[in-house]
Amino acid sequence: MKHLKKLTLLHSNDLHGDFLVEKVDDKLVGGVSMLSGYVNKVRREEENVIYAIAGDMFQGSLIDSEFKGVSTIEIMNLLAPDVVTIGNHEVDYGLAHLLFLEKCANFPIINANLHMKHNGRRLFRSHRILEIDGMKVLFIGILTEEVLQKTKLEKLIGTLVDIREAAEEVGRICDAYQTEDIDFTVLLTHVGIEADQQLAAILDPRWGVDLIIGGHSHTLLEKPIEVNGIPIVQAASGTDQIGRFDIMVDTDLNSIDSYTWQLIPITPDRCPEDKALKEVIEKYHNITETKYNRILTRFPERYTHPARNRETQVGKIFADAFKDSLGLDIMLHASGSLRSHSLGPIMTLKDLQEMEPFDEEVYRYVVTGSQFRHMMEYMLRDEAFDPNAHTEFYQFSEGMRIVYNKKQKKVTSFTMYGREVGDDEKLRVGMHQFHFKNLKTGLDISESEITRNGMPKVIATRSLGLLEEYFSSHPHLTAPEEQRLVIEE
């Protein structure tokens, strides 16, 4: 006779400071206070409930960036997840600050990857064993390669980035706790849905991994993806929905006997509002509203940034702002740094900071025409057009035009102000610090290669200050109409 116990497992990922309720088609959706209301409701209704978050609590809202995550930790403490893993944006305020924020958290933060380079010592607990109704549930935190990119500025810190290495780390942890009679094992990852599937495919079944709850790629699923017998899920991003597993655990075989999974919309009809949490959020919201409600500029209409892997109206405006301010030939503005889908017609300081929350140095470096063509061919490789891929994609500034042939996988034309650029011609290119430090990953060119053309230089110490000044001095701006990137099918 089977010994079965029910486990209800709720999960979120990529919250990105999405604290406030939104109105969509005259209906209220999302917000942490309603999300908390649903979690508390399920905790009252069900006996064995665990709530897990798969990374990226931080970055994406003014409330988060203004208080450098301290506000987020206070809000998350009231939301009270049972276990959380780290995402790439958890290090945006620096690793030292992240370690400080961990001390402020009343919930466990796990990660098996970040370690000190000189002695291999982990910075966080690799796992957490939660005991519930006599069951032992093991959670292991696995991280994305992008964290290593961010921590290149932190010379003492390393991370395991290879999927095979990550699998081996999972095996070591699982083996080490076999004697604990673990009933259920969950990988809490932040590597993206494609990498989750690769990871599941190479896990040894004897390690007993039952589920993968992931993040990073913001994937909206209709049902779990099963690889190697392991269900893999995400809950898109933000607080508009939450994932819910109802699992029957076979405590003799330490595995899933049966399960159902659904994505629950966070709406007032099913999610009673957590009023205590709402008051805390409103406290922070009122502070930021007062400080950041100053109007910077206006546009003739609302402009959009609907996707990260195509040229957008907002992308062109922001790239032009840097080019005009810094005297560059080309500004490459990362699409992923633009965090909202639309902007205007009135733009306040709050709108600016929510659109681009990253306040970084801007670097200028020199490349030749042939090097730049190679960079563009790498950026526009087939993977860049996969909506589930997380490759780097850049918005172009005024004057340049790239024509790329997808069949030939080649840049067939690269012009500046209508004139074809020669292979040996030198160009001054601007880029934010994070992307400059990861040129090899993003554009397949090394810092040593470009240094041969001239020493790179920091030409702005605060990108947000530059943008604030630019938009304040340009009271009426129109999105350029010209097409700067042409894709020939």
N, C-alpha and C positions, 0 to 999 in steps of 0.2 A: 504493500500500500504506500502511495506517495505521501510525503510530508510536504505540504504546500503552504506557503505564506504569501500574503499579498503585500506588494510594495508599490506605492504611488510615488513616482519620480517626476518632479516638475523641473523645467530647465529653461534658462534664457541665455542669450549670448549677444555680444556687441551692443550693449545698452547705450554706450556713447553719451552719457549724460542726458538721456531722453526722459527728463523728469516730469514734464508738464503735459497735461491733457490737451489734445488737439481736437478741433472741430473739423470733421470730414463729412461733406454732404449733409450738413445740419445734425450730425450725430457726434457725440463725444467718444473719442477713441484714445486708449493708451494712458500714459502717465504712471509714475511710480506709485502714487497713492491708490489708484484702482488696481494696479498690478499686485500691490501688497494686500489689498482687500481680497483679491482672488486667492492668493497664497494662504492667507489666514483662514479663509472660508474652507479651503480643501483640508487644511490642518485640523479644523474642527470636525469636518465630516468623515475623514478617513483616519485609520489608526496609525499606519506606518507611512509617513510622508517625509521625503527629502527634497529640498530645493537647491539646485546647483546652477552656477553661472560659469559659462565657458569663455571667460576673457573679455577684455575691452569694456570695463565699466567706465573708464575715463575718456575724455576728449570728445568734443562734438557739441558742447553747449557752453554758453557764457557762464552759467552757474558753476560749471566744473573748472573752466580755465581761469576765471577770476580768483578762485580760492585754491587753485593748483591741486585739486582733488580732495582737499580736506572736507569740503562740502559734500562731495560724493561719498566719502567714507561715512560721514555722519548719517546721510540718507540711507546708505546700504546697511548700516548697523540697525536701523529701524526696520528695514525690509527683511533683515535676518536670514540670509542664505545659510545653508548648512555647510557648504564648501564652495570655493571659488578658485579658478585657475587664472593665470596671468595671460593677457594678450599683448600684442605688440605696442598698443597705446598706453599700457600701464607704465612704460618707461619714458613717456614723453616729457615728464618733469625731472628726469634724471633718476639714476638708480638709487642714489643716496636718499632722495626724497621718497621714492617708492618704499624703501626699507623703513623710513619714518612713518609712512601711511600704513604700512602693515602693522606697526605697533599700535596704531589708532583703531585698527579693525577689531571688532568683537567676533569675527568669524574666521575660520582657517583659510589661508591663501596657500595653495600648493603649486609646486612646479619642480619637475625632475631635471630640467635642462640648464638653468643658469648656474654657473659655478665660477669660482676664482681660478684663473688660469694657472697660477703658480703651484697650487696644491690640490686642485680639483674639488675643493669644498663647495657644496651647494649653498646657495644663498637662501633657499626656502626649503621647507619640508617637501619631499618628493611626493608624498601621498597622505591620505587620511583614511583611517578606518572608523566608520560610523557604526555604532551598535544600536540596533532597533528591533524590538520584539524578539530578542534572542538571536537575530541575524547579524552577521558582520559583513558590512558593505565596504569594499576597498575602492577608493577613488585615487587615480594617478593623474597628475597634471603634465601635459605635453605642450610644447610651445612652437611657434612659427619661426622660420628662418629670418623673418623681418626684424625680430628682436635683435639678432646678431648684427644686422645692418645698423640699427639705431645705436647699439652699444659699441660700435667701432670707435666712438669717442671715449669710451671707458676702457682703457688699455688693460686693466686688470681682470676684466670680465669676459667670459666665453660662454658658449652654449653649444649643445649638440643640435645640429641642424639637419643632418642626413636622416631620411626616413628609416633607413636600415639601422642606423645607430640608435634612433629613438625606439625602434622595436626591441633592440637588444636591451636597452635600459628598462623597458617595460618587463621583459623577461626576467631580468635580475630582481626587480622589485617583487614581482609575483612569486618567484621561487623563494625569496627570502621570507615570505609570509604564508607559505603553504601550511606550516605547522599551526597557524592561527585558526585554521579551519574557516577560511574566508568563504562566505556563502554566495557572494555576488561581487563582480569586479567591473568597474566603469572607468574608461579612459575619458578624461575631461580635457579636450584638446583645443588648440587655437592654431590650426594649420591649414584650414580650408577644406572644402568637401572633397576635392580631388585627392589631396594628400591623405585625408582620412581613409579613403578607399584603398590607396596604395599601402597604407599602414596596416589596415585590416587584413589585406591579402597575404602579408608575410608574418602575421602573428602566429605563433605555435599554439594550436588548440589546447595543448596541455597547460598553458599558462592560465587558462580559464577566464579570458576577457569576454564579458557578456554583452557590453554595450559600448558604443563610442558616441559621446555627446560633444559636438564640435562648434566652432565659430570661425570667424575671420572672413569667410567668403560671403556672408550675409545671405545664405541660400534659403529660399522658401520652398519647402517640400510638401507634397501632398501625402506622401507616405515614406516610411524609413527606407533607406537603401541598404540592402543586405549583401555583405561580402564576407566570404569565408564563414558564413553562419552568424555574423555579427551585425545587428542592426545599427545603422549610422543615421544620426539626425542633427538638424539645426533648427533654430526658431527664427529664421530671417535676421532681423536686427531691431533694436529699439524696444519699446514697451507696448507696441500695438497688439502683441500676441505673446503667448507662452506655450511651450511644449509640455505635453503631459503623457507619461507612460503609466499604465496600470498593468502591473506585472505579477504573474503568479510564479514565485521562486520555488524551485524544487531544492529543499535544503539538504536532501540526501545526495543529489548529484551536483549540488552547487551550481545550478544553471537555470536558465529560463525554461519554464514549462509552457507558458503561453503569455501573450501580451497584447494589448491594444495601445495605439499611439494616436494622438490628435493634436492639432494646433488650435488653441483656444483663443478667440478674439477677446481683447481686454475692452469691454464695453460696460456701461452702467447696468444693463439688465442682468448681467451675470457676475459683476464684480463690485461688491459694496466698497465704498471709498474708505480708506484708512485716514480718518480725520486728523489724528496726531501727526502722521507723516505729512499730510497735506499742509499743516501749519508750519512745519520745518521747511518744506520746499518754498512756501510763500515768503517766509522770512528771507531766504537767499534771493528769491526772485525779485522782491521789492528793492533790495539793495542794488542789484545789477540793473534793474529798470531805471532807477533814479540816476545812476552813474552813466549809463550807456545809451540813453534815449536821445542823444544829440543827433540832429540831421547832418549828414555829410554832403550828400548830393542827391540829384534826382535823374531818372531816366524817362524817356518819353513813354515807355511801357515796361511791363515786367519781363525781365530776361531770364533765360533758363540755362541750366547745366544738368541735363537729364541723364547723361551717361559719362563714365570716366574714359571710355575708349573711342571717343569721337570728338571732333572740333565742336565747341559750344560758344554761345554768345558771351556768357560770363567769363569763360576761359580766355577769350580774345581780349576782353576789357582788362582783365587782371594782368595778362602778359604785356599788354601795351603800357600799363601803368609803370611796370618795372623798367621796360625798355626806355620809355620817355624820361623817367627820373634819373636813370643811371648811365645814359649815353652808351648803350649796348648796341651791337649789330642785331643780336637775337636774344630774346628771353625765352627760355624753356620753363614754362610753369606747369608743375605736376598736376594732372587732373584730379588725382586722389586727395590733394591738399584742399580742394574746394569741396566743402562738406554739405552744402545745401543744394537743393534742386532748382531754386529760383531766387531772384533778387530784384527788388524795386517794386513799383517805380520810385518810391522814396527809400533811400538807403540811410539808415542810422548807423552809429558806431556799433551798436549791438548787432545789426544785420551783418556788418563787415566781419566782426569777430566770430560770429556763428558760421559765416561762409568760409572764412580762412582762420581757424583758431591757432595756427602754428606761427609763433613769433621767432623767426630764425635769422641768422646771418645770411647774406646773399654773397655768393662768390662769382667772380669773373674769371674765366679761363679762355684760352685761345686754342682753336682747332683749325685744321685745314679743310678745304672744301671736300676732299676725298674722305677725310675722317668723319665729317658731319654726315655725308651720304651713308657711310657704314652705320653710324649711330641710328639714323632714321630707318634703315633697312632692318636693323635689329629690333627697334621699337615696333615696327609694323609687321613683324613676322606673324604667321598664321595664328599663333597662340593669343595675340593681342585682340583678336576679334571674337574670341570665345567669351561669352558673357560670364562664365564661371571662373575664368582665369583671373589672376591678380597681378598681371604684368604692369610695369610702369608705362604711362602714356602721358604725353606732354602737349600743352597748348602752345601755339606759336604766336609770336608778336608780329606787328605790322611790317610789311615789306618783303617777307619771305614767303615762298610758295613751293611746296613739295608735291610732285606727282609720283605716285607709287603704283606699280603694276603688280597686282596680287598673283597673277599667273607666273610672271617672270621672277617674282620676289625681288624686285629691283626698283630703285629710284630712277625714273626715266627723265626727270627734270627737277632741278633745284635752282631757283632764281631768287635774286634779291632786287626788288623794285624793277622786275621785268628783265633783268640781265642774268644770263646763265653764270653760275659761280664756277670758277676754275678749280681744278683739283688742288693746286698749290696755294690758292688764295686763303688768307688767314682771316678768321672771324672771331669777334669778341662775343662770347656767350655767357649769359647770366643764369644762375641756378641757385635754389635754396641749399643751405648747408647739408641737410640730410641727404638730398639727392646727389650733391657733389661728392659727398663721402662714399656714395654707393654707385659711382659711375659705371663700374664694371658690371654690377648686377643689373642696373637699369638700362644702360646703353652700350654695353660691351666694349668699353674703352677704359683703359687704366689711367690713374692719376699720373703715373710715370710717363705715359705716352703724351699726354697733353702738356706736361711740364717741359718737354723738349721744345715746345713752341713759345714758351714764356712762363714765368712763375704765376700761378693762380693767386688771386688777391681778394680779400674781403672788401667789398665796396659798400655794404650797408650792414650795420650791426643789428638793426631791428626791422624786420620786414613789415610788421604790422604798423609801426610808426610811420614808415615810408608810405604805406597805402593810405593811412589816415590823412596824412598831409596832402597826398596827391588828389584824393577824392574831395577833400575840403576846398582845394583850389581849382577844381573843375566842377562848377555847380550844375552844368548840364552836359551829360555824356550820352552818346548814342553808340550802340554796339556796331562794330564794323560789319559791313555786309559781304566783303570779299571773301572768297573761299581760299584758305591758306593751305589746306590739305585736300588733295584730290586723290581718291582711290579708284584706280581703273580695275574693273572686275576681270 
